Amino acid sequence: MKLTPWFSANVKPVRAGVYQVKECRMPVWYRYWDGQFWCAGGPSPWSARNWTLVPIRVKDTAGMALPWRGLAEEPK
């Protein structure tokens, strides 16, 4: 899977979708950005997409304080 470079936590994603985030307790973690909120995530892009109904109520990446990077292709 192709990925974009890492972005700092204070940069918001431009599009809604699944993003990989640096979680301190997980080697790889994904979250869904709905354009306004980060949603609860999972260990795969597929699982993150399925958690879109559970917003963690963080409006921006600075509040989440996690670097993130985008998927350069649609998750399968």
PECORWO-V406179 format. One record per helix or strand. SS is the DSSP state (alpha for helix, beta for strand). FROM is the first residue (numbers start at 1). LEN is the number of residues. Records with the same first field share a line. If there is no record, write none. Layout:
BEGIN
SS->FROM-LEN / FROM-LEN
END
This chain:
BEGIN
beta->3-1 / 7-1 / 17-5 / 29-5 / 38-2 / 42-1 / 55-4 / 68-4
alpha->45-6 / 61-4
END
